[in-house]
């Protein structure tokens, strides 16, 4: 089982990016998935999450600008980021609590860099 992210890059302030995270492998179930980020010199923080029932939650700093969504059939979660600010610059990590034939555990993606220039 693995999580593979894509969609990071360099964008000007005010611009948009969409991150994708695809879960692959012998997955039996997905409990929840989300996005975290770690900016230089800061601790990792939760950006947005989505439960198996479709409930979402967001960090206050991104509410109204970021939207998390998912494609259940494709086992993919997305993060649409609009009105990006320089302070959104960070490495973004996909996270998920997935069940496989060996049990349930937490998984992390490799991270994708998002850089917002002023």
N, C-alpha and C positions, 0 to 999 in steps of 0.2 A: 504494500500500500504506500502510495506517495502522493504528495500535493505538488503540483507544478504551476508556478505563477508566470504570468506574462503581462505585458502592457505598460511597464514602467518607461521612463524616459525623461527628457528635458522639455519643459514647457515654460512659457512666459506667465507671469502673474495675470490672473484673470482667465487663463485658459482651462482646458479640460483634458482629462485622461481617464481611460477605463482600464482597470486591472481585472484580470481573469485568474481564476485558480481552479484547476481541474484535478479531481481526485481519481486515481486509477489504482488498479490492483483488485485483489479478491475482497471487495467491500460487500459486507452484508447489510450494513445500515449506516446512516449518517445522523448523528444526534444534533449537532450544531456546527456551524462554521463561522469564521469571522476573519477580520483583518486587524493586525497590530502594526505599529510602526515604531521605529527607533531612530530618533534624530541624533546628530552628533552631540556627544556630551550629555545626553539625556537618557532616562530609563525608557524601556519599552512600554508602550501604552496601547490600550484597546482603542481602536478607531470605530469599528462597527461590527455587529454580530447578528446572526440570523439563526433562529432555532429550527428544529425539524417541523414545527407547526407554522413556521413562517413569521413569527414575531421578530421584530428587529429592535436594536438599540444602538445608540450612537454616542460618541464622546461629544460633550457640549461644544467643543471647538470646531466640530465639523457639521453639526446639525444645520439642515437647510442647504448645505452645499454638497454633501456626499450622500449617495444612495447605495445601499447594499441590496443585491437581488440574487436569485439563484435559478438554475435550470436543473430540476430534480432528475430528469431523465439523463441528462448529460453529466450529472454529478459535478456541476461547476457553479462556483459562486463568483459574482462580479462586484466590483466597487467602482461606481461612476463618481468621478470627482470633478466638480465644477467650481468655478470661481476660485481657482487655486491661489494660494498665497505663498510667499517665500517660506513662511513658518511651517508649511506642509512638507517641506523638504525632509526626506527620511528614507530609510530602507523599510519597505512595506512587506510584512510577512503574512502569509495565509495560515490559518490555524483551523483545525477541525478535530472533533471527537467522533471517531469512526469505529465501527465494529467490523472485524474480519472474522475468519474462522478460528483465529487464535485468541479472540477476545476483543474487548473495547479498550482503546487507548487514545491518547492525544497525539496528533501529528502536526508537524510544521513544514511549511515550504522553505525553499532556499533563500527567499527574499528577492525583491526587485527594487531597484533604486528609482526614486521619484525626486527630481530636482526642479524647483520652481525658481526662475530667475526674476529679479525685480526690474 
